[in-house]
Every structure is written in structure tokens, then in C-alpha cells.
Amino acid sequence: MNEELAKQILKVFANNPFDAFNHKQIASRIGANSKAERQEVIRTMQQLAQEKHLVEDDHKGKYKINPKSINDDLLPRNYVTGIIDMKQGGKAYVIPDEEGREDIQIAPNNTHHALHGDTVKVLMFPQRKMHKPEGQVVEILKRAKTRFVGVIQRQERFAFMVSDSRTMQVDIFIHIDDLGGAENGEKVLVEMTDWPERMNNPVGRVIKRLGRPGDNNVEMQSILAEYDFPLDFPAEVEEEAKKIKKPTKKEIASRRDFRDVTTFTIDPADAKDFDDALSYRELPNGHVEVGVHIADVSYYVKPGSAIDREAYERGTSVYLVDRTIPMLPEKLCNEVCSLRQDEEKLCFSVVMEMDSKAKVLNTWMGKTVIRSDRRMAYEEAQEIIESGKWKDESGKMVGEAILKLHGIATLLRAARYRSGAINFETQEVKFQLDENAKPIGVYIKESKEANWLIEEFMLLANRKVAEFGAQRVEFGDKSGRKKTPNSELKTPNSNRPFVYRVHDEPNPEKLNTFVEFVAKLGFSMKTSSRKALAESYNRLFENIAGRGEEHMVDTIAIRTMSKAYYSTQNIGHYGLAFPYYTHFTSPIRRYPDLMVHRLLEHYLNSNLRTPNSELLEDYCKHCSIMEKKAADAERTSVKYKQAEYLADKLGQVFPALISGVSKWGIYAEIESSKCEGMIPIGSLRDDYYMLDEDNYQVIGRRHGRCYKLGYPVHIRVRHVDLLKKQIDFDLVDEDEPKADKFSQQKTHKSRKEKKNNHNKKAKK
């Protein structure tokens, strides 16, 4: 075979991997004009087909390239693998697996049956000047998902499922025999079974009928199904849960006993699963003992059991607006493992001796038995902190403990920020629901001192467990007598696998973009060192509080940071400024915490068998993926409820703040409810508006009127699409927004005010 000619021919096919050519078309493209040259092209193409480098198309005499058979010796080509991110309109980007490599732009006609989230192989095009990297998907390496939720559009002999998701660009074709009884307009869960090469649509079958769109239960189930969370537990899991028995007297006797120590839980008022408790007592030497007691799920859930397998698959509990989808069956999460008041419960505990400056002098870890004296809501604990009083004499011991622990937590929190922790405060939208789960009110959940109290001791326990996992340290015997002081921490043992919660440094490019962004808002940031950057972040968050730009700045700041994830390879936690950190405190709702409990017990018992590090890493990756899916599902449920809240308020006018700008329109967020919608650019009739991306604003070409990020406006609710969870607004402002006037307004307490109030209360 003429190798040089073969490379020329293959290059034509490679640049057009989805097109078929005959020998005449190839000869014309490579300039083979003579009869002899054309004959050589025919022979070479036939040989390439025999060697499987080319495959014959449906039309005889036409060939396509076989991307799997090409090797670099015959035709060097630039391939990249990565995850495809589909955008509206069909355009897509591939995020390369190789770190530091720029995203690859994929035109709508070059996505080759790829769907959002798929792992794909991309053929890179030659780089054009002043253009982003471009390429063409040539192979689907792994489907992100094969199940989709949508609405049936039925014809006489077939049907299509129209997906709810904005990222699903195609409808799924369903044969009439595969509808499973689904009716026109019904919401269903569909399994994609095939996508023939020459078909524009994938083929699927209905595997579950969900019900009529718009029904709350149907919509919540649709969200869960869309993100691959099961709607109920398998029968074998429920049966296994029913057989769980109370711990034996022998088991209770083998544990360190905290039943006579003042112990309590603090959780949301509507919580049912209580997986953490605090204990407090003063020691004869003037120090205090603080116990962080976590439900001992590992005692009941054994590796390889049906419950364990299901918990691993779920990875986490999912918290939608109106319901919780637990990781464990109800008997475990709400009964035997829940640290309910006045009930004996098995725990895995971290017990610390601390001095008046909140320094940890001695740490003990091990299995315990507790009895909670009080189940408290955050509001009740907050009232004690603010007033210094408790409602009844029976709560005196707990009330005094809360006040003492609040003082310690205040010192811990201050020390953490001095060490370089970043104070991210995201706004959590909450809904008031009626008996039919319809939203009748929206509010922002405010984090106060009672929340911080629990947070600081959970962070401390997680940190201590991670330090133990990374280093061989004896923490004490059952009685709590110290064996080896914390000052004698040994060198980390690389042969000792453990599960960490890690958080990498910010991406330098994203960080520079963010610094430039806030500079245009009048804020400067120092990036000379890790501590200087953390201080700049915290100062920015304090100064931006109450301004229109606050939510956007918070959102962009979080996007600037790397994502936290689970791993056996410890790199520390950047945001918390901890060299060692893990998740130990919520095994009822997070599978990694259960993994940590098992590893901790393994090492405390001096077990010589080394856990399988590769298997642990695979588990960590799976749990990180499921955590992201759960967060996405929770956000989707919030968007649905926000749309539902505004659905009966069409035509009403609300004060809002501009929260974003794009070439399609202006995004505005209603101040009172935090519902965000878009004002289409085309609806601004007074001028022709253009996007000024660098300054985060749109400007009218003729009159120069501008609408900038953070400006106050008034909007009218124009349209709500419940199925797509989209809200459209009309702008009703007549006058040009005044930035100077707005900059003096405050919509709520600033972080600085909160901090000052907190410090005053701490001094009291």
C-alpha cells in the first residue's frame, strides 16, 4: 500500500469523520487528476477498507473513517477525552480530563449523539487564531445517564418523550408497544435503549409512569428520577431493617458510659434524624470535657449487607423542599440510630479536654453509650444564648452547658478565621408550605450563634478524626486516661489509607477573573499569600453585605473556588484552612462518614490488615458524584417552588435587584422572595441594548441608558413555566437606575454588623 497516499486519503476522512466519500470525491480533494492516480486512489481505499481503517457506508462505493482503527503511525491525530457540557441551542463544550487544558467548543452538528455529562472522545481541529479550541466528538466513551424524565407526546403509531431538562436537546422516540400504558401529556421516566447512527433521535421505552405534570408529588418524583435517585427502598432492604434488634447489655457494658453526663442535641425544629449530640462537664483540674457524640451507624449497618449496598448507591440523603429522601431506611435514620431524648443510644465519640482558651489538651475517641437530656431546636438554643436564661428548671444543666459551649465555640471560630479560613455565607431559601405543599411564603434562613456553636464542634471533631487517620496516635483508653499527648503526633504513614474531605486551591485563571470583577465594583483583593487572600475574601464579604451585588459576588466567589470532594489522597482543606479534614459527624445521611467510622474503628483496634486503598478511592469518587447530584436535585426543587410561588402572581410588580446580565437578557432577583427571572433584551422597547460583558451591564445604543449588576429595578411577573422552572419578567422602571443612591441602601444586616453583635454577646 502506498503509505504516503494512504495518509493523504485518511486525512480527508479524518477532517470529516461523519461524512462518506467515494473514490472520485477523494481523488478530487487530494488532486489526483490523471487516470493512473485515480486508479491508485481506488486500490488504496480498497486496501484501507480491508484493513478496517475505512468502513463501507450504506451507499455502495462510499466509505467512512473508522476512528477506532487509526493509529498514530499511519495518521497522527490529536484526540482529547473529557466530559461534554451541553448548552441551549445544541452548542456544547467539552471539559478535558487533562487538568489545565482549555475547554473545547463543539458545534451543534459535531456532537455526534453525545448527551450532557457523557464522557467523550474529541478530534481536535487545527487551532484558529483568536478562536477557542474547537473539535468534533467522534466517540461516546461512557453515557452519564440513560434514564430521562419528560412528557409524552403521542401519535397514532409512535410517541416522543420531551425532556424536562434544558440540557437534553433531543426528544426520545418511543414505539407504541414500549409506552407501558402511558397517555398523551403524562409525565414518565424513560430508559434510552439505542441510538442508531442514522437516526436524529434516540430510541427508548417507558419504565415508570409518574403522573400528570403540575402535581406536586409528580414533580418532586420527577426531580429525583431525573437525577437517578430511587423513589423507594428495595424490599430486601426494608426486610433487613425490620430485623435490626436493640443492642445487647454486653455491648452497652463494653462502651464508655456517658449516660450520666449532661448531653443534648440541637437541630432544626422539623428534624427527625438526630445524628450528633454534645456533652459537657467541668473537670476537677479546672478544664472542661466536651464530647461530640455521633450515632454509631456502623454497629447496625455491616459492610456488604443489603442496607449497606443501598446506602452506598445513594451516597447521601437528598433534601428537597417538601421532603427528605433518606440514605437509610426510616427504622434506622429516625429510630434506632437517631439520638432521641431520654433514650439510650450507641455512639462513636470524640471527647476532648479543653482549657479556658479553647485549646484541646487531650483527645479520646471510641465507642460510647449516651442518653440525651434535651432535644433542642436552634431557635430555643438561640434564645438561651441571647437571654442567658432557660424556660424551666429542668433545663438548667443543659442551659448552662450551652452558654459555656457558646463561649468556647466563639473562641474556636475566631481562631479559625485568624488561621486563614474563608467565611462563605450562602443564602438558603426556605418556603412556608400549606397542607398541599404549595408555597405560601418565602424566607431566607439566617445562621446565628446556635448554628455556629454546633458547626464549630463538628468541625473540630472532623479535624481531630482526620489527624488521627493521617497519623499513628494513641488517644487514650476507655476511661479516658491519656496515653500519648497530642504534642507527640507521629509522622504521617503513607501506607495507612483513610478518607479525607479535601479542597484544593482556587484556579489561578478563575481567581484573576474574579479579582478583576470585584475591582470594577470598587473592591481590591490581595493575592500575595494564602492568608492575605483569605483576609481579602472575608473583608469583601463584610463590605458587600446589603448591597445589590452581594448575591452575585457570593455566587461568583464560590464558583472561583475549587469543589470540595472525598479522596484518600490528602491535600488539606483550603477553605477551612485545615491541613487534615474529614467527614465523621453525619453517618445517617452521608456514606463517606460511615466509611470513616469503619476505618477509625479498624485503626483504634490496631487491626494489622490494611484496607484496600484503590477500592476506598473508587468509593470516594462515587460519593463525590452522588453529593453533586443531590445538590443539583435540591436546587432544582427550590427553582420549581419559586416558579410555583410566582405562578399565581402574574402581573404583580415587585422591587428587585439586577443579579446578572447576558446577551439574551437581564436577570433580576425579587428582594423579598429571592425568586430570579429574566427580562428578555427584546422586551426593552425604548432602545437597542447591547451587552457590555467587561462591565457587567447592558447599554442602550441610542440613549446610553444602562442596567448594571446590582442596580435596583421594579419588575412585573410576565410568565411562569412550571415544567421548565423558568420565570420571565417585564421591566417597569421608567427612570434610569441611580447607582449612587442605591449604594447607600441596605437590604439586611451586613456581616460586619452581625459580627459586632456576636462579639458583644460573647463578651456578656
SVG drawing of the C-alpha trace seen along z (x, -y; Angstrom):
<svg xmlns="http://www.w3.org/2000/svg" viewBox="-54 -59 61 69">
<polyline fill="none" stroke="black" stroke-width="0.4" points="0.0,0.0 1.2,-3.5 1.7,-4.8 2.0,-8.5 -1.2,-8.3 -3.0,-6.4 -2.1,-9.3 -3.5,-11.9 -6.7,-9.9 -7.2,-9.3 -6.6,-13.0 -9.6,-13.9 -11.7,-11.3 -10.3,-12.4 -11.3,-16.0 -14.8,-14.8 -15.4,-11.8 -19.1,-11.6 -19.2,-12.1 -19.0,-9.3 -16.9,-9.7 -16.4,-7.7 -13.0,-7.4 -13.9,-10.3 -14.6,-12.7 -11.4,-11.7 -9.3,-11.9 -10.7,-15.4 -9.9,-16.6 -6.2,-15.4 -5.6,-16.5 -5.3,-13.0 -6.3,-14.1 -4.7,-11.5 -6.3,-8.1 -3.3,-6.3 -3.5,-8.4 -7.3,-7.8 -6.7,-4.0 -4.1,-4.2 -6.7,-6.0 -9.2,-3.2 -6.7,-0.5 -5.5,-2.3 -9.1,-2.9 -9.9,0.8 -6.8,1.8 -7.7,-0.7 -11.2,0.9 -9.8,4.4 -7.6,3.3 -10.7,1.8 -9.3,-1.8 -12.4,-2.6 -15.9,-1.2 -18.3,-1.0 -21.3,-3.3 -24.9,-2.3 -24.3,-3.6 -22.1,-1.1 -18.7,-2.6 -18.8,-5.2 -16.7,-4.9 -16.4,-6.5 -13.4,-6.5 -13.3,-4.0 -11.9,-6.2 -11.1,-3.1 -8.7,-1.6 -6.4,-4.6 -3.0,-4.5 -0.5,-7.4 2.0,-5.7 -0.4,-5.8 -2.2,-9.1 -1.1,-11.1 -4.1,-12.8 -4.9,-14.9 -7.5,-13.4 -8.8,-14.6 -11.2,-12.9 -13.5,-14.8 -17.0,-15.5 -19.4,-17.2 -21.5,-20.2 -24.5,-20.8 -25.9,-24.3 -29.2,-25.5 -29.3,-25.6 -27.3,-22.5 -23.8,-24.0 -21.6,-22.3 -18.2,-22.4 -16.0,-19.5 -14.2,-19.8 -10.9,-17.9 -9.8,-15.3 -6.3,-16.8 -6.0,-19.5 -5.2,-23.0 -6.4,-22.4 -8.9,-24.9 -12.5,-23.8 -13.2,-22.7 -16.0,-24.2 -18.3,-21.8 -20.6,-23.0 -24.2,-21.6 -23.6,-19.4 -20.4,-17.9 -21.8,-16.5 -22.3,-13.0 -25.2,-11.8 -23.5,-12.9 -25.7,-14.0 -25.0,-16.2 -22.4,-14.8 -21.2,-12.0 -17.5,-11.1 -16.5,-11.6 -13.5,-11.4 -12.9,-14.5 -11.0,-15.0 -9.3,-18.4 -9.4,-20.8 -6.4,-22.9 -6.4,-26.0 -7.6,-29.2 -6.2,-32.5 -8.4,-34.4 -10.7,-31.4 -11.3,-29.0 -10.2,-25.4 -12.6,-23.5 -13.3,-19.9 -15.7,-17.1 -17.0,-14.3 -16.0,-11.0 -16.9,-8.5 -19.1,-8.2 -16.9,-6.5 -19.4,-6.5 -23.0,-7.6 -23.6,-9.8 -27.2,-8.6 -29.7,-6.5 -32.8,-7.5 -34.7,-10.7 -37.9,-12.4 -40.3,-14.1 -43.8,-14.4 -45.3,-12.0 -46.4,-13.5 -48.3,-10.6 -49.1,-10.0 -51.0,-7.1 -48.2,-4.6 -45.4,-6.2 -44.6,-8.8 -41.9,-11.1 -40.8,-12.0 -40.0,-15.7 -37.5,-16.1 -37.8,-18.5 -34.1,-19.2 -32.7,-22.3 -29.5,-20.3 -31.4,-17.5 -31.5,-18.8 -33.4,-15.9 -36.7,-14.1 -36.7,-10.3 -38.6,-8.2 -40.8,-5.6 -42.6,-2.8 -46.2,-2.4 -45.6,1.0 -43.0,-0.5 -45.3,-3.1 -46.2,-0.9 -49.7,-2.4 -48.6,-6.0 -51.0,-8.5 -50.6,-11.7 -49.4,-14.6 -48.4,-12.2 -45.0,-12.6 -42.9,-9.4 -39.4,-8.0 -37.9,-6.7 -34.9,-4.3 -32.9,-5.1 -32.2,-1.8 -30.5,-2.7 -29.4,-5.5 -28.9,-4.2 -26.2,-6.0 -28.5,-7.5 -31.4,-8.5 -31.7,-12.0 -33.4,-10.8 -32.5,-8.2 -34.9,-5.3 -36.3,-4.4 -39.1,-2.8 -41.2,-3.9 -40.2,-2.3 -42.4,-4.3 -45.4,-6.4 -45.2,-9.4 -48.5,-11.1 -49.8,-14.5 -47.5,-17.5 -48.1,-20.2 -49.0,-17.8 -46.5,-18.5 -45.8,-14.8 -45.3,-14.1 -42.9,-17.0 -40.8,-16.0 -40.6,-12.4 -39.6,-13.7 -36.7,-15.6 -35.5,-12.5 -35.8,-10.3 -34.0,-12.9 -31.0,-12.7 -31.1,-8.9 -32.2,-8.8 -34.5,-5.8 -38.1,-6.6 -38.3,-3.9 -36.2,-1.2 -35.9,2.3 -38.0,5.0 -34.8,6.8 -33.5,3.6 -36.8,3.0 -36.9,6.6 -33.3,6.4 -34.1,3.2 -37.1,4.8 -34.8,7.5 -32.5,5.0 -32.5,5.5 -31.6,3.4 -28.0,3.6 -27.3,6.3 -26.4,5.5 -23.0,6.9 -22.5,4.4 -23.6,1.5 -21.3,2.6 -18.3,2.7 -18.6,-1.0 -17.6,-4.2 -20.7,-5.4 -21.9,-9.0 -25.4,-8.4 -25.0,-10.5 -23.2,-13.4 -25.2,-16.4 -25.9,-15.7 -28.2,-17.4 -28.9,-17.7 -29.6,-21.0 -31.3,-20.6 -33.9,-22.3 -37.3,-22.3 -38.7,-19.9 -35.8,-17.4 -36.5,-13.7 -33.0,-12.2 -30.6,-13.4 -27.1,-12.1 -25.0,-14.3 -25.1,-15.3 -22.8,-17.4 -21.9,-16.6 -20.3,-18.9 -18.8,-18.6 -16.3,-20.5 -13.2,-18.6 -11.5,-18.9 -8.4,-20.4 -10.4,-23.5 -10.6,-22.3 -13.8,-21.2 -14.6,-18.0 -16.6,-18.3 -17.9,-15.2 -19.0,-15.1 -21.2,-12.0 -22.2,-10.7 -24.8,-7.9 -23.0,-4.6 -24.5,-3.6 -21.6,-1.2 -22.8,1.0 -26.1,1.7 -25.0,1.5 -22.4,4.1 -20.3,4.0 -21.9,5.9 -25.4,6.1 -28.4,5.1 -28.8,1.8 -25.1,1.1 -25.2,1.7 -28.3,-0.6 -26.7,-3.3 -23.6,-3.3 -25.6,-3.5 -27.5,-6.5 -24.3,-8.1 -26.3,-10.7 -29.7,-11.7 -31.5,-14.2 -33.3,-17.2 -36.0,-18.5 -38.1,-21.5 -41.0,-19.4 -39.5,-16.0 -36.3,-14.1 -35.2,-11.1 -33.1,-9.3 -29.9,-7.3 -31.0,-4.7 -34.5,-3.1 -36.7,-5.0 -36.2,-2.5 -32.5,-3.3 -32.4,-7.1 -35.5,-8.1 -35.5,-5.4 -32.6,-3.1 -29.8,-5.4 -31.5,-8.8 -30.2,-10.3 -33.7,-10.9 -34.2,-12.5 -34.3,-10.2 -33.3,-7.1 -30.1,-5.1 -28.2,-5.3 -24.9,-3.8 -22.4,-6.4 -18.9,-6.8 -17.5,-9.8 -14.7,-12.3 -14.1,-13.5 -11.8,-16.5 -10.3,-18.1 -10.1,-21.8 -8.8,-24.8 -10.3,-28.3 -8.7,-29.4 -10.4,-26.6 -7.1,-24.7 -7.5,-21.0 -5.2,-19.3 -6.3,-15.7 -8.4,-13.7 -10.1,-10.4 -12.0,-8.5 -14.1,-5.4 -17.5,-3.7 -19.9,-5.1 -23.4,-4.9 -25.3,-8.2 -28.7,-9.4 -29.7,-12.8 -31.2,-15.0 -32.8,-17.5 -33.8,-17.7 -33.5,-21.4 -34.4,-23.4 -31.9,-26.0 -34.4,-28.7 -34.6,-27.5 -30.8,-27.3 -30.5,-30.8 -32.9,-32.2 -30.7,-30.8 -27.6,-32.3 -29.2,-35.7 -31.0,-35.9 -28.7,-33.9 -31.8,-32.2 -33.8,-28.9 -37.5,-28.4 -37.7,-25.8 -35.6,-24.5 -35.3,-21.0 -33.3,-22.6 -30.8,-24.3 -27.9,-21.9 -28.4,-22.0 -28.8,-25.8 -25.6,-26.3 -23.8,-23.9 -25.0,-25.8 -23.7,-29.1 -20.3,-27.6 -20.0,-25.9 -21.1,-29.0 -18.1,-30.8 -15.7,-28.1 -17.2,-28.0 -16.7,-31.8 -13.0,-31.3 -12.7,-28.4 -14.4,-30.4 -12.2,-33.4 -9.0,-31.2 -10.2,-29.5 -10.5,-32.8 -7.2,-34.0 -5.6,-30.9 -7.0,-31.8 -10.4,-30.2 -12.8,-31.8 -16.2,-32.9 -18.5,-31.8 -22.1,-32.6 -24.5,-31.3 -28.2,-32.3 -30.5,-29.3 -34.0,-29.8 -36.8,-28.3 -40.5,-28.0 -43.7,-28.2 -45.9,-25.4 -49.6,-24.8 -51.2,-21.4 -50.9,-20.6 -47.1,-21.6 -47.9,-24.7 -45.6,-27.6 -47.4,-30.5 -44.3,-32.3 -40.5,-32.5 -37.8,-33.5 -34.0,-33.3 -32.7,-31.0 -30.4,-33.0 -27.4,-31.3 -27.0,-32.5 -24.8,-31.7 -26.7,-28.5 -25.8,-27.2 -22.2,-28.3 -22.0,-26.5 -22.8,-23.2 -20.8,-23.9 -17.6,-24.7 -17.6,-21.5 -18.5,-19.4 -15.6,-21.0 -13.3,-20.3 -14.3,-16.6 -13.9,-16.1 -10.4,-17.7 -9.3,-15.5 -10.5,-12.3 -8.7,-13.3 -5.5,-13.9 -5.8,-10.5 -6.4,-8.9 -3.3,-10.5 -1.0,-9.8 -0.4,-7.0 -1.5,-8.4 -2.8,-6.7 -5.7,-8.8 -6.5,-7.1 -8.1,-4.1 -11.8,-3.5 -11.6,-5.5 -10.2,-8.5 -6.8,-8.3 -4.3,-9.8 -1.6,-7.5 0.2,-9.7 -0.1,-13.6 -1.2,-15.3 2.2,-17.0 3.7,-13.7 1.9,-13.3 4.0,-10.9 4.9,-11.3 2.1,-10.6 2.1,-7.0 1.5,-6.8 0.6,-3.1 -2.4,-3.9 -5.4,-4.6 -8.0,-7.0 -10.9,-9.0 -10.5,-12.8 -12.7,-15.7 -10.3,-17.8 -10.5,-21.2 -7.9,-22.4 -6.6,-26.0 -8.5,-28.3 -7.9,-28.0 -5.4,-30.9 -7.3,-31.9 -10.7,-32.0 -9.2,-33.8 -7.7,-36.6 -11.0,-37.0 -12.8,-37.3 -10.2,-39.9 -10.8,-41.9 -14.6,-41.6 -14.7,-43.0 -12.2,-45.7 -14.8,-47.1 -17.2,-47.2 -14.6,-49.2 -13.0,-46.4 -9.4,-45.4 -8.1,-41.9 -4.6,-40.8 -3.4,-37.6 0.3,-37.7 -0.3,-34.8 -2.9,-32.3 -3.6,-34.2 -3.8,-37.6 -6.3,-36.2 -8.4,-34.7 -8.5,-38.0 -9.4,-39.8 -12.3,-37.4 -13.6,-37.9 -13.3,-41.7 -15.0,-41.7 -18.0,-39.7 -18.3,-42.1 -18.3,-45.2 -20.5,-43.8 -23.3,-42.7 -26.6,-44.6 -25.7,-45.8 -27.3,-44.7 -24.2,-42.9 -24.0,-40.8 -25.7,-37.6 -23.8,-37.7 -20.5,-38.3 -21.1,-35.4 -22.1,-33.2 -19.1,-34.0 -16.7,-33.8 -17.9,-30.2 -17.5,-29.3 -14.0,-30.7 -13.1,-28.2 -12.4,-24.5 -15.0,-22.0 -14.6,-20.0 -14.6,-16.3 -13.7,-13.0 -10.4,-11.3 -7.8,-9.0 -5.1,-11.5 -5.0,-14.3 -4.2,-17.8 -5.8,-19.6 -8.9,-21.8 -8.2,-25.2 -11.4,-27.0 -11.3,-25.9 -7.5,-26.3 -7.2,-22.7 -4.2,-20.5 -6.3,-17.5 -10.1,-17.3 -12.8,-14.6 -16.5,-14.0 -17.2,-12.0 -20.3,-13.6 -23.2,-12.6 -23.2,-8.8 -27.1,-8.7 -27.1,-10.9 -23.6,-10.6 -22.0,-7.4 -18.4,-8.8 -19.0,-9.4 -19.9,-5.7 -16.7,-4.8 -14.7,-7.0 -16.4,-5.3 -15.3,-1.9 -11.7,-3.0 -11.5,-4.7 -12.6,-1.6 -10.2,0.5 -7.2,-1.6 -8.3,-2.1 -8.4,1.7 -4.9,1.9 -6.0,4.1 -3.0,5.1 -4.9,5.7 -4.5,2.8 -7.7,1.6 -7.8,1.6 -6.8,-1.9 -7.9,-1.6 -11.4,-0.4 -11.7,-3.3 -10.7,-5.8 -13.4,-4.4 -15.9,-4.7 -14.8,-8.3 -15.3,-9.2 -18.8,-7.7 -19.8,-9.5 -18.5,-12.8 -20.6,-12.3 -23.7,-11.5 -23.2,-14.5 -23.2,-16.8 -26.3,-15.1 -28.1,-15.6 -27.1,-19.3 -28.4,-19.7 -31.7,-17.9 -32.2,-20.2 -31.5,-23.3 -34.0,-22.1 -36.7,-21.6 -36.1,-25.2 -36.4,-26.5 -39.7,-24.6 -41.1,-26.0 -40.0,-29.5 -41.8,-29.2 -44.8,-27.8 -44.8,-30.6 -45.0,-33.2 -47.4,-31.3 -50.5,-33.0 -48.8,-36.4 -48.8,-37.2 -49.0,-40.9 -47.8,-41.8 -45.0,-44.3 -42.1,-43.7 -38.8,-45.6 -35.9,-43.6 -32.1,-43.8 -30.3,-43.0 -28.5,-39.8 -26.9,-39.1 -26.7,-40.1 -26.3,-38.2 -26.8,-38.7 -30.3,-37.2 -31.5,-39.4 -31.2,-40.9 -31.6,-38.6 -33.4,-40.1 -34.0,-38.7 -37.0,-39.8 -35.8,-41.2 -38.4,-39.7 -38.6,-36.1 -35.2,-35.7 -37.0,-34.4 -34.9,-35.1 -36.3,-35.6 -35.1,-37.0 -36.1,-40.2 -35.6,-39.4 -33.5,-42.0 -36.1,-42.2 -38.7,-43.4 -36.8,-46.6 -38.5,-48.7 -37.1,-52.1 -33.7,-51.4 -31.5,-48.8 -29.5,-47.3 -26.0,-45.7 -24.1,-43.6 -21.1,-45.2 -19.6,-41.9 -16.5,-43.5 -18.5,-45.9 -21.4,-43.5 -24.1,-45.7 -26.3,-46.3 -26.2,-49.7 -28.7,-51.3 -27.1,-52.2 -29.0,-55.5 -29.7,-56.9 -26.9,-55.4 -29.2,-54.1 -27.5,-51.2 -28.7,-48.4 -25.9,-47.2 -25.3,-44.3 -26.7,-45.2 -29.0,-48.1 -32.5,-48.3 -35.4,-47.9 -39.1,-47.1 -40.3,-44.1 -43.7,-42.7 -44.2,-38.9 -45.0,-38.2 -44.8,-34.4 -44.1,-31.3 -43.3,-27.9 -43.6,-25.4 -42.4,-22.4 -39.2,-24.2 -39.0,-26.0 -38.5,-29.3 -39.7,-32.8 -40.0,-35.8 -40.2,-39.4 -41.0,-42.7 -39.1,-45.8 -41.5,-48.6 -38.9,-51.2 -39.1,-54.4 -36.1,-56.3 -32.5,-55.4 -31.3,-53.5 -29.1,-55.5 -26.1,-53.7 -25.1,-56.3 -28.5,-56.3 -28.6,-52.6 -25.1,-52.1 -26.3,-53.7 -29.2,-51.3 -29.1,-48.2 -31.5,-45.4 -30.4,-43.5 -27.8,-43.4 -24.3,-43.3 -21.8,-40.6 -19.9,-43.3 -23.0,-44.2 -23.7,-40.6 -20.0,-40.1 -20.1,-43.1 -23.4,-41.9 -21.9,-38.5 -18.8,-39.8 -20.9,-41.9 -23.0,-38.9 -19.8,-36.8 -18.4,-39.4 -21.6,-39.4"/>
</svg>
